[in-house]
Amino acid sequence: MATTKAAGTAVVPKSEAISKGYNFASTWEQNAPLTEQQQAAIQSLSHAVAERPFPANLSQDHALGHHNGFSNSAKQNAMEDGGAIETVLVNTNQFYKWFMDLEAAMKSETEEKYQHYVNNLTEQIQTCDGILHQVDETLEFFSSLQLQHQAVATKTKTLHDACDRLLIEKQKLIEFAESLHSKLSYFDELENVATSFYSPSMNVANSNFLPLLKRLDECITYVESNPQYAECNVYLVKFRQLQSRALGMIRSHVLSVLKSTSSQVQASIRSSGGSNAVVSEGVEASVTYVRFKAAANELKPVLEEIESRTPRKEYVQILEECHKLYCEQRLSLIRSIVQQRISEFSKKEALPSLTRSGCAYLMQVCQLEHQLFKHFFPSSSEDISSLAPLTDPLCTYLYDTLRPKLIHEKNLDVLCELVDILKVEVLEEQVSRRGESLAGLRPTLDRVLADVHERLTFRARTYIRDEIANYFLVDEDLDYPRKLEPSAETNSEAEAALLADQNAIKMWYPPLEKTVSCLSKLYNSLEPAVFTGLAQEAVEVCSLSIQKASKLVIKRSSLMDGQLFLIKHLLILREQIAPFDIEFSVTHKELDFSHLLEQLRRILRGQASIFDWSRSTSLARTLSPRVLESQVDAKKELEKSLKSTCEEFIMSVTKQIVEPLLSFVTKVTAVKVALSGSQNQKTESAIAKPLKDQAFASMEKIAEILQKVNAAIDQDLPRVLEKMRLYLQNPSTRAILFKPIKTNIIEAYSQVLSLLKKEYSPEDTQNILNMISLEDLEVKLDSLL
């Protein structure tokens, strides 16, 4: 075998056919080269084929035999080819034959290797086909198994759904049965509740009463909300009958307990001092209230149950009845006690003290009653109307006691004190602070306060009419300035000021004092709108009264005294009404019928018809009065009167001091006017002479005028200022009033000086001994003030 291998090895390289074949392959590779990717693919394929293991059914020996056979065949062919190649080719025919043999040998040599591969691949394919056939059979088996599984799953799901459906139907049937049973239970309760309520042993104190009542309410609510059920109305009527019976039992029970407690309280009161004896506050607290608090504990469960169901109209009604029964029983107990106590106050005390004591006592009673009522009805105690049947009669008795006294009360101070007691002490400090416990007392107190306001308004108008407008003057009221002199007769100015302040109000004109006093009392006692009307009327009337008195003072004393009297009191009135934060303006409305006379004349003349409804001047429009509005502002009128009086006083004093100067200036002005406007030559020649040559303007006349003015400044003006100090204690007021007087004096003096400088020579003016400079005059006037 080794020899064969060696021989084959030696022969194959020498084979010319193989060499030519390799050369042909090489030429082929050069003419048709492969790409790198194709070569890599061939190489990968060769590696894969080389590493592929032999199939299990092929033994290694069989493979080696094939390989050896192939080798031996190749050797033999090589030897044959070598022998053939060594053959000498004589002609072309032989060459073609040789070439054909060569091609056949090469073809056989090439195909044998590939045939072997084909056979091998065919076997592999057959093996794979067998495997694939087994896989297909397996897949078919699995498909059949899957179909069977799906069929089983479908049947199982159907069974499961059927079971679920049956369970749901079962649950629905159970719920329907329960719902039916629950609905029927409300109707079935009729017999049970009726049996219990009609039982002789059943009463409100029974422990089963309230649960049965609650169950009865639930049945009624359910039947009312489901009117579609058969015989629903019949059951509803029966249920309501039972409810009415139960509520009637509650009402009877409450009335019984309240009457029993009232009887016990009355028996205790009689045993403590007799029916006609005065009941002390200790007995009231211990008997009247403590016994009822004990009764409240007995009724509390039932009443709380009723209050918890107040949204239902039946329980609202029974609760109102219980409130009424309670108030009736309480009123029968405490009515006589309250009446007796208020009667004692009325006999012993004056009206203000009676009002204060009566309100205090009534507030105490109302607070105790509210606390007791809250023990019985905790939830409904906030509603003040619930306790009204009890508190209103008690408050009415106080009102009936106070009203006759109010009607006959004439004193403004007492009425104002009543307003302060009711408005401040009672309503603001007590009723508002204690809240709901005294809320039932507020309507009566407001009613009393309204009556007091009405009476106070009436009395104030009467007071203004009688004491201010129609004030009867006496001689002492007009004794000015002597009435003011004692206040100025003091050792020092400080003492005078102190004494003036102390006696200032006493020195006022009486209507002024009454006006200021009345308004100060009414300001905090009446409503702003009412007070505004009264204040406007009082200020207007007072101002007129002062002006009237001023004229009488002028007749009795002097013009200056009357003017200062008027200025003094108008200033005081203005100062005193300034703190009042109101408008002293009132609008008066009046009906004007003046146009009706002319219209009636036209109708009588036939110029107009009362039946002509088509025109705008119809009967209704024609006969309708006109509404005229007029606004009166007393404060502005006061300011106007004060201003005019001050101006009159200033002009009066100015005329008194510098009248010669003013007369001189007037004459000079008249001469100049006559000179400039005259057309008569004679008159013009008579007037055209210089001013110093005029008879009234001679140096002697001017010196005499200046002497009179200086004498008036030295003598009359201090007396004026002294009177001003007597009437006007305020230095700033005197300074304000004196300032225009001073200005007028200086202005008149300056006019004369300017005339002297213009019309007279310096030598003439130097001869006037009484002439002073304006600066010296101003200093002199300032020193007088």
C-alpha positions in Angstrom: 0.0 0.0 0.0 2.9 2.2 0.8 4.4 1.3 -2.6 1.2 2.3 -4.2 1.2 5.7 -2.4 4.8 6.3 -3.4 4.1 5.4 -7.0 1.0 7.6 -7.0 3.0 10.4 -5.5 5.7 10.1 -8.1 3.4 9.9 -11.0 0.9 12.7 -10.3 3.4 15.5 -10.5 4.7 14.2 -13.7 1.3 13.9 -15.3 1.1 16.2 -18.2 -2.7 16.2 -18.3 -2.8 17.4 -14.8 -0.3 20.0 -15.5 -2.3 21.2 -18.4 -5.4 21.0 -16.4 -3.8 23.2 -13.7 -2.5 25.5 -16.4 -6.0 25.8 -17.8 -7.4 26.5 -14.4 -4.8 29.1 -13.8 -5.6 30.7 -17.1 -9.2 30.6 -16.2 -8.5 32.2 -12.9 -6.6 35.0 -14.6 -9.3 35.6 -17.3 -12.2 35.5 -14.8 -10.9 36.5 -11.4 -13.1 36.3 -8.3 -13.7 39.2 -5.9 -12.4 39.2 -2.4 -15.9 38.7 -1.1 -16.5 35.6 -3.3 -13.1 34.2 -2.3 -13.9 34.7 1.3 -17.3 33.0 0.8 -15.6 30.0 -0.9 -13.0 29.8 1.8 -15.7 29.9 4.5 -17.6 27.2 2.7 -14.5 25.0 2.4 -13.8 25.4 6.1 -17.3 24.6 6.9 -17.3 21.5 4.7 -14.0 20.4 6.0 -15.1 20.6 9.6 -18.4 19.0 9.0 -18.5 15.6 10.8 -19.4 12.4 9.0 -22.9 11.1 9.5 -23.3 8.5 12.2 -24.4 5.8 9.7 -21.1 6.1 7.8 -18.1 4.5 9.3 -14.6 5.9 9.1 -13.4 2.8 7.3 -16.0 3.2 4.6 -14.9 6.8 4.1 -11.2 5.7 4.0 -12.1 3.0 1.4 -13.7 5.5 -0.8 -10.7 7.7 -0.4 -8.3 5.0 -1.2 -10.3 3.9 -4.1 -10.4 7.3 -5.4 -6.6 7.5 -5.0 -6.0 4.3 -6.7 -8.2 5.3 -9.6 -6.5 8.5 -9.9 -3.2 6.8 -9.9 -4.3 4.4 -12.6 -5.6 7.2 -14.7 -2.4 9.1 -14.2 -0.4 6.2 -15.3 -2.6 5.7 -18.3 -2.4 9.4 -19.0 1.3 9.3 -18.6 1.5 6.4 -21.0 -0.8 8.2 -23.4 1.1 11.4 -23.3 4.3 9.5 -24.0 2.6 8.3 -27.2 4.0 9.9 -30.3 1.4 12.0 -32.2 1.9 11.3 -36.0 -1.1 13.1 -37.6 -4.0 15.4 -36.8 -6.4 12.6 -36.4 -4.3 11.1 -33.7 -4.1 14.5 -32.1 -7.8 15.0 -32.0 -8.2 11.5 -30.6 -5.5 12.1 -28.1 -7.2 15.4 -27.2 -10.5 13.8 -26.8 -9.1 11.1 -24.6 -7.4 13.8 -22.6 -10.6 15.8 -22.2 -12.5 12.6 -21.3 -9.8 11.7 -18.7 -9.8 15.2 -17.3 -13.6 15.2 -17.3 -13.7 11.9 -15.6 -11.1 12.9 -13.1 -13.0 16.1 -12.3 -16.5 14.7 -12.2 -15.5 11.8 -10.0 -14.6 14.0 -7.1 -17.8 16.1 -7.5 -19.9 13.0 -8.1 -18.6 11.7 -4.8 -19.7 15.0 -3.2 -23.0 14.9 -4.9 -23.6 11.3 -3.7 -22.6 12.4 -0.2 -24.9 15.4 -0.4 -27.7 13.3 -1.7 -27.4 11.0 1.2 -27.4 14.0 3.5 -30.5 15.4 1.8 -32.2 12.1 2.2 -31.4 12.0 5.8 -32.6 15.6 6.2 -35.7 14.8 4.3 -36.3 11.9 6.7 -35.8 14.2 9.6 -38.1 16.8 8.1 -40.7 14.2 7.5 -40.5 13.2 11.2 -40.7 16.8 12.2 -43.8 17.3 10.0 -45.4 14.3 11.6 -44.6 15.7 15.0 -46.0 19.1 14.1 -49.1 17.5 12.8 -49.4 15.5 16.0 -48.9 18.7 18.1 -51.5 20.5 15.9 -54.0 17.8 16.5 -53.2 17.9 20.2 -53.6 21.7 20.2 -57.0 21.4 18.5 -58.1 18.9 21.1 -56.8 21.3 23.9 -58.7 24.2 22.4 -61.9 22.1 22.3 -61.4 21.1 25.9 -60.7 24.8 26.9 -63.8 26.0 25.0 -66.0 23.5 26.8 -64.4 24.4 30.1 -64.9 28.1 29.6 -68.5 27.5 28.5 -69.0 25.5 31.7 -67.3 28.2 33.8 -69.4 31.0 32.2 -72.5 29.0 32.8 -71.5 28.6 36.5 -70.8 32.3 36.8 -74.1 33.1 35.3 -75.9 30.8 37.6 -74.1 32.4 40.6 -75.0 35.9 39.4 -78.6 34.8 39.0 -78.5 33.3 42.4 -77.1 36.5 43.9 -79.7 38.6 42.2 -82.4 36.3 43.5 -81.0 36.6 47.0 -80.8 40.4 46.7 -84.2 40.6 45.3 -85.5 38.4 48.1 -83.7 40.6 50.7 -85.0 43.8 49.0 -88.5 42.4 48.9 -88.2 41.4 52.5 -86.8 44.8 53.5 -89.6 46.6 51.6 -92.3 44.4 53.0 -90.8 44.9 56.5 -92.1 48.5 56.5 -95.6 47.3 55.8 -95.3 44.4 58.2 -94.4 46.8 61.0 -97.9 48.3 60.9 -99.3 45.5 62.9 -96.4 45.4 65.4 -96.5 49.1 66.0 -100.3 49.3 66.2 -100.3 46.5 68.8 -97.6 48.3 70.9 -99.2 51.7 70.8 -102.7 50.4 71.6 -101.4 48.4 74.5 -102.7 49.6 77.9 -99.2 49.5 79.3 -97.7 51.7 76.7 -96.9 55.3 77.7 -94.3 57.9 76.9 -92.1 56.8 79.9 -91.9 53.3 78.5 -88.4 52.5 77.2 -89.9 51.1 73.9 -91.9 54.2 73.1 -89.2 56.3 71.4 -87.8 53.4 69.4 -91.3 52.5 68.2 -91.9 56.2 67.3 -88.7 56.3 65.4 -89.6 53.1 63.5 -93.0 54.5 62.8 -91.4 57.7 61.3 -89.2 55.5 59.1 -92.2 53.6 57.8 -94.1 56.8 57.0 -91.1 58.2 55.2 -90.7 55.1 53.1 -94.3 54.8 52.2 -94.4 58.5 51.2 -91.4 58.1 49.0 -92.9 55.1 47.2 -96.4 55.9 46.2 -96.3 53.4 43.4 -96.8 50.4 45.7 -100.2 48.8 45.9 -102.4 50.0 48.8 -99.7 52.6 49.7 -102.3 55.2 50.6 -104.1 52.8 52.9 -101.0 52.0 54.8 -100.0 55.7 54.9 -103.3 56.7 56.5 -103.0 54.0 59.2 -99.4 55.0 59.9 -100.4 58.6 60.3 -103.2 57.7 62.7 -100.6 55.8 64.8 -98.3 58.8 64.6 -101.1 61.2 65.7 -101.9 58.9 68.6 -98.2 58.8 69.6 -97.8 62.6 69.4 -101.0 63.1 71.4 -99.6 60.8 74.1 -96.5 63.0 74.1 -98.5 66.2 74.4 -100.6 64.8 77.2 -97.4 63.6 79.0 -95.7 67.0 78.7 -98.9 68.8 79.9 -99.2 66.4 82.8 -95.7 66.8 84.0 -95.8 70.7 83.7 -99.1 70.9 85.5 -97.9 68.6 88.3 -94.8 70.7 88.7 -96.8 73.9 88.6 -99.1 72.6 91.3 -96.1 71.7 93.5 -94.6 75.2 93.0 -97.8 76.9 93.9 -98.2 74.7 97.0 -94.7 75.6 98.1 -95.3 79.3 97.6 -98.6 79.2 99.6 -96.9 77.3 102.4 -94.0 79.7 102.5 -96.1 82.9 103.0 -99.6 82.7 101.7 -101.0 83.7 98.4 -101.1 87.4 99.1 -97.7 87.7 100.6 -94.7 89.1 98.7 -92.6 86.3 97.4 -88.9 86.9 98.1 -86.2 86.3 95.5 -84.8 83.4 97.4 -88.2 81.5 97.2 -88.4 82.3 93.5 -85.0 80.8 92.8 -85.5 77.8 95.0 -89.0 76.9 94.2 -90.1 78.5 90.9 -87.0 77.4 89.0 -85.5 74.5 90.8 -88.6 72.4 90.7 -89.0 73.0 86.9 -85.4 72.0 86.3 -86.1 68.7 87.9 -89.1 68.3 85.6 -86.9 69.2 82.6 -84.8 66.1 83.4 -87.9 64.0 83.1 -89.1 65.4 79.8 -85.7 66.0 78.3 -85.4 62.7 76.3 -88.8 63.1 74.7 -88.3 66.8 73.9 -84.8 66.2 72.5 -86.3 63.5 70.3 -88.9 65.9 69.0 -86.4 68.7 68.4 -84.2 66.3 66.4 -87.1 65.6 64.0 -88.2 69.2 63.5 -87.8 69.1 59.7 -91.1 67.1 59.7 -94.1 69.4 59.9 -95.8 67.1 62.4 -93.0 67.5 64.9 -92.8 71.2 64.2 -96.4 71.5 65.2 -96.1 69.3 68.4 -92.9 71.2 69.3 -94.8 74.5 69.0 -97.6 73.1 71.1 -95.1 72.0 73.8 -93.6 75.6 73.7 -97.1 77.0 74.2 -97.9 74.6 77.0 -94.7 75.4 78.8 -95.1 79.2 78.4 -98.7 79.0 79.7 -97.7 77.1 82.8 -94.7 79.3 83.5 -96.8 82.5 82.9 -99.5 81.3 85.3 -96.8 81.0 88.0 -94.7 84.1 87.6 -97.3 86.6 86.2 -98.6 87.6 89.7 -95.0 87.7 91.1 -93.8 90.1 88.3 -96.9 92.2 88.5 -96.6 92.6 92.3 -92.9 93.5 92.1 -93.4 96.1 89.3 -96.3 97.5 91.3 -94.1 97.9 94.3 -91.5 99.8 92.2 -94.2 102.0 90.7 -95.5 103.0 94.2 -92.1 103.7 95.7 -89.9 105.1 93.0 -89.9 108.0 90.5 -90.2 107.5 86.8 -86.4 107.2 86.0 -85.8 104.9 89.0 -88.9 102.9 88.2 -87.7 102.4 84.6 -84.3 101.4 85.7 -85.5 99.0 88.5 -88.3 97.6 86.3 -86.0 96.9 83.4 -83.4 95.4 85.7 -85.9 93.1 87.3 -87.5 92.1 84.0 -84.1 91.4 82.5 -83.3 89.1 85.5 -86.6 87.3 85.0 -86.2 86.9 81.3 -82.6 85.6 81.7 -83.8 83.0 84.3 -86.7 82.0 82.1 -84.4 81.7 79.1 -82.0 79.5 81.1 -84.9 77.3 82.3 -86.4 77.2 78.8 -83.0 76.0 77.5 -83.1 73.1 80.0 -86.4 71.9 78.4 -85.6 72.8 74.8 -81.8 72.9 74.1 -82.0 73.1 70.4 -84.9 75.5 69.8 -83.9 77.9 72.6 -82.1 80.1 70.1 -85.4 81.0 68.5 -86.6 84.0 70.6 -90.1 83.7 69.2 -90.5 80.4 71.0 -90.4 82.1 74.4 -92.5 85.1 73.2 -95.8 83.9 74.7 -94.1 84.0 78.1 -92.0 87.2 77.8 -94.4 89.4 75.9 -97.1 89.5 78.6 -94.5 90.2 81.3 -93.0 93.0 79.2 -96.4 94.4 78.3 -97.2 94.8 82.0 -94.0 96.9 82.4 -95.0 98.9 79.3 -98.5 99.4 80.7 -97.0 100.7 83.9 -94.6 103.1 82.3 -96.7 104.5 79.5 -99.2 106.5 81.6 -96.4 108.1 83.5 -94.5 108.9 80.2 -97.6 110.6 78.8 -97.9 113.0 81.7 -94.2 113.7 82.1 -93.3 117.3 81.2 -89.7 117.6 82.4 -87.2 117.5 79.6 -84.4 116.4 82.0 -86.5 113.4 83.2 -87.3 112.4 79.6 -83.7 112.7 78.5 -82.6 110.6 81.5 -85.2 108.0 80.5 -83.7 107.9 77.0 -80.2 107.5 78.5 -81.4 104.7 80.7 -83.2 102.8 78.0 -80.7 103.3 75.2 -77.4 103.1 77.0 -77.8 101.3 80.3 -80.4 98.8 79.2 -80.2 98.2 75.4 -76.5 98.7 74.7 -74.9 97.6 78.0 -77.3 94.8 79.0 -79.5 93.5 76.2 -76.8 93.6 73.4 -74.2 92.1 75.7 -76.3 89.2 77.0 -77.5 88.4 73.5 -80.3 85.8 73.0 -81.3 85.5 76.6 -82.7 89.0 76.6 -83.6 89.3 72.9 -87.3 88.8 73.8 -87.2 92.0 75.8 -85.9 94.2 73.0 -89.2 94.8 71.1 -90.9 96.1 74.3 -87.9 98.3 75.2 -87.8 99.7 71.7 -91.5 100.4 72.0 -91.0 102.2 75.3 -88.0 104.1 73.8 -90.0 105.2 70.8 -92.7 106.5 73.1 -90.1 108.4 75.1 -88.7 109.9 71.9 -92.2 110.9 70.8 -93.0 112.5 74.1 -89.5 114.2 74.3 -90.0 115.6 70.8 -93.4 117.0 71.7 -92.2 118.5 74.9 -89.1 120.0 73.2 -91.3 121.7 70.6 -93.5 123.0 73.4 -90.5 124.2 75.3 -89.1 126.0 72.3 -92.4 127.7 71.7 -93.2 128.6 75.3 -89.8 129.3 76.9 -87.8 130.6 73.9 -90.1 132.0 71.2 -92.8 133.4 73.6 -90.4 134.2 76.5 -91.8 136.8 78.8 -89.2 139.5 79.4 -88.7 141.1 82.8 -86.7 144.3 83.6 -83.8 142.3 84.9 -83.3 140.6 81.6 -82.8 143.9 79.8 -80.7 145.6 82.5 -77.6 146.0 80.4 -74.8 147.0 80.9 -75.4 147.1 84.7 -76.1 143.4 84.7 -72.6 142.8 83.5 -70.8 145.3 85.7 -70.4 143.1 88.9 -68.5 140.6 86.9 -65.9 143.3 86.0 -65.6 144.9 89.5 -62.7 142.9 90.7 -59.2 143.8 92.1 -57.2 142.2 89.2 -57.6 141.2 85.7 -57.1 137.5 86.6 -59.8 137.6 89.2 -62.1 139.3 86.7 -61.5 136.6 84.1 -62.1 133.8 86.7 -65.3 135.5 87.9 -66.5 136.1 84.4 -66.0 132.4 83.5 -68.0 131.4 86.6 -70.8 133.8 86.0 -70.8 133.7 82.2 -73.8 131.4 81.9 -75.7 133.4 84.5 -75.1 136.6 82.5 -76.6 135.1 79.3 -79.9 136.2 78.0 -82.4 133.6 79.3 -83.7 132.3 76.0 -80.1 131.8 74.8 -79.4 129.8 78.0 -82.6 127.8 77.6 -81.8 127.1 73.9 -78.2 125.9 74.5 -79.3 123.8 77.5 -82.2 122.3 75.6 -80.1 121.4 72.5 -77.3 119.9 74.7 -79.9 117.6 76.4 -81.6 116.6 73.1 -78.4 116.0 71.1 -77.7 112.5 72.5 -81.4 111.7 73.2 -83.0 112.0 69.8 -82.4 110.6 66.4 -80.3 112.9 64.1 -83.1 113.7 61.7 -85.5 114.7 64.5 -82.8 116.7 66.4 -81.8 118.5 63.2 -85.4 119.8 62.8 -85.6 120.8 66.4 -82.2 122.4 66.4 -82.9 124.5 63.3 -86.2 125.7 64.8 -84.6 126.5 68.2 -81.6 128.4 66.7 -83.9 130.4 64.5 -86.3 131.2 67.3 -83.5 132.1 69.7 -81.8 134.3 67.1 -85.0 136.2 66.6 -85.6 136.5 70.3 -82.1 137.9 70.8 -82.6 140.5 68.1 -85.9 141.5 69.6 -84.3 141.9 73.0 -81.4 143.9 71.4 -83.9 146.5 70.1 -85.4 146.8 73.6 -81.9 147.2 75.1 -81.2 150.0 72.5 -84.4 151.8 73.7 -83.5 151.3 77.4 -79.7 151.9 77.3 -78.0 153.0 74.1 -77.4 151.9 70.6 -73.9 150.6 71.4 -75.3 148.5 74.3 -77.9 147.0 72.1 -75.3 146.2 69.4 -72.8 144.7 71.8 -75.7 142.8 73.5 -76.6 141.3 70.1 -73.0 140.6 69.1 -72.3 138.9 72.5 -75.2 136.6 72.4 -75.0 135.7 68.7 -71.4 134.8 69.2 -72.2 132.6 72.2 -75.0 130.9 70.2 -72.7 130.3 67.3 -70.0 128.9 69.6 -72.4 126.7 71.5 -74.0 125.0 68.4 -70.6 124.4 66.7 -70.0 121.1 68.4 -73.2 119.6 67.1 -72.3 117.5 64.1 -75.5 118.3 62.1 -76.7 120.5 59.3 -79.0 123.3 60.6 -80.7 123.2 57.3 -84.3 122.1 56.9 -86.3 121.8 53.7 -89.9 122.9 53.9 -92.5 121.7 51.4 -95.7 123.6 50.9 -98.7 123.2 48.6 -99.4 126.1 46.3 -103.0 126.6 45.1 -102.5 130.1 43.7 -102.6 129.0 40.1 -106.1 127.4 40.6 -107.8 130.7 40.9 -106.8 131.8 37.3 -107.7 128.3 36.0 -111.2 128.5 37.6 -111.7 131.9 36.1 -110.9 130.6 32.6 -113.3 127.7 33.1 -116.1 130.1 34.2 -115.5 132.3 31.2 -115.7 129.3 28.9 -112.1 129.6 27.8 -111.3 126.1 29.1 -113.3 122.9 29.9 -112.9 120.6 32.8 -114.0 117.6 30.6 -111.4 118.1 27.9 -109.3 114.9 28.7 -107.4 114.9 25.4 -105.4 118.0 26.3 -102.5 117.9 28.7 -104.3 120.3 31.0 -106.8 117.8 32.2 -108.9 118.0 35.3 -106.4 116.1 37.4 -103.5 118.1 36.2 -105.4 121.4 36.4 -106.6 120.9 40.0 -103.4 119.5 41.3 -101.5 121.8 43.7 -97.9 122.7 43.1 -95.3 121.6 45.6 -93.0 124.4 46.6 -89.7 123.6 48.4 -87.9 126.1 50.5 -84.6 125.5 52.4 -84.0 127.3 55.6 -80.5 127.2 57.1 -80.6 128.6 60.6 -76.8 128.6 61.0 -76.3 130.7 57.8 -79.0 133.1 58.9 -77.2 133.4 62.3 -73.9 134.1 60.6 -75.6 136.7 58.4 -77.2 138.5 61.4 -73.9 138.5 63.3 -72.0 139.9 60.3 -74.5 142.7 59.7 -74.6 143.6 63.4 -70.8 143.7 63.6 -70.7 146.0 60.5 -73.2 148.3 62.1 -71.3 148.5 65.3 -68.0 149.2 63.5 -69.6 151.9 61.4 -71.3 153.4 64.5 -68.0 153.6 66.5 -66.1 154.9 63.5 -68.6 157.6 63.0 -68.6 158.5 66.7 -64.8 158.9 66.7 -63.9 160.4 63.3 -67.2 162.1 62.3 -65.6 165.6 62.0 -62.9 164.2 59.7 -65.4 162.3 57.6 -67.5 165.5 57.4 -64.5 167.6 56.3 -63.5 165.1 53.7 -67.0 164.9 52.4 -67.2 168.7 52.0 -63.9 168.8 50.2 -65.0 166.1 47.8 -68.3 167.9 47.2 -66.4 171.2 46.4 -64.1 169.4 43.9 -67.0 167.6 42.2 -68.9 170.9 42.0 -65.9 172.6 40.6 -65.2 170.0 37.9 -68.9 169.6 36.8 -70.3 173.2 37.0 -71.0 175.2 33.9 -72.0 178.5 35.7 -69.2 181.0 35.5 -70.2 182.8 38.6 -70.4 179.7 40.6 -67.2 178.5 39.2 -65.4 181.8 40.1 -66.8 181.6 43.6 -65.6 178.0 44.2 -62.4 178.3 42.3 -60.5 179.9 45.1 -58.0 177.8 47.0 -59.2 175.3 49.6 -57.5 177.0 52.5 -59.5 180.1 51.7 -62.8 178.2 52.0 -64.7 179.0 55.2 -64.9 175.4 56.3 -61.3 174.6 55.5 -59.5 177.4 57.3 -56.6 176.5 59.5 -58.7 177.3 62.6 -61.4 175.0 61.5 -59.0 172.2 60.7 -57.3 172.6 64.1 -60.7 172.5 65.7 -61.6 169.3 63.8 -58.4 167.6 64.8 -58.8 168.6 68.4 -62.3 167.0 68.5 -61.0 163.8 66.9 -58.1 163.6 69.3 -60.5 164.2 72.2 -62.8 161.5 71.0 -59.8 159.1 70.6 -58.7 160.0 74.2 -62.1 160.0 75.8 -64.8 158.3 73.8 -62.8 155.4 72.3 -61.6 154.1 75.7 -65.2 154.1 76.9 -66.1 152.0 73.8 -63.3 149.6 74.5 -64.4 149.4 78.1 -67.9 148.4 77.0 -66.4 145.9 74.6 -64.5 144.3 77.5 -67.7 144.3 79.5 -69.7 142.5 76.8 -66.9 140.5 75.1 -64.7 138.7 77.6 -62.5 137.0 74.9 -59.5 139.3 74.0 -59.2 137.8 70.5 -62.9 138.6 69.8 -62.3 142.2 70.9 -59.2 142.4 68.8 -61.0 141.1 65.7 -63.9 143.6 66.2 -61.6 146.5 67.0 -59.3 146.0 64.0 -61.7 147.4 61.3 -62.5 150.4 63.7 -58.8 151.1 63.9 -58.4 150.8 60.2 -61.2 153.2 59.6 -59.8 155.8 62.0 -56.4 155.6 60.4 -57.8 155.8 56.9 -59.9 158.9 57.7 -56.9 160.6 59.4 -54.6 159.7 56.5 -57.1 161.2 54.0 -57.0 164.5 56.0 -53.3 164.5 56.1 -53.0 163.9 52.4 -55.3 166.9 51.8 -53.3 169.1 54.1 -50.1 168.2 52.2 -51.7 168.8 48.9 -53.7 171.9 49.5 -51.7 173.7 52.3 -48.2 174.9 52.6 -45.8 173.3 55.1 -45.8 176.5 57.2 -49.6 176.3 57.5 -49.5 172.6 58.6 -46.8 173.3 61.2 -49.0 175.7 63.0 -51.6 173.0 63.6 -50.8 171.9 67.1 -53.1 168.8 67.4 -51.9 167.0 64.3 -49.9 163.8 64.9 -48.3 161.3 62.5 -50.0 158.1 61.3 -47.3 156.0 63.1 -48.0 157.8 66.4 -51.8 157.4 65.9 -51.4 153.6 65.2 -49.3 153.2 68.4 -51.8 155.2 70.4 -54.7 153.1 69.2 -52.8 149.8 69.9 -52.1 151.0 73.4 -55.8 151.5 74.0 -56.7 147.8 73.2 
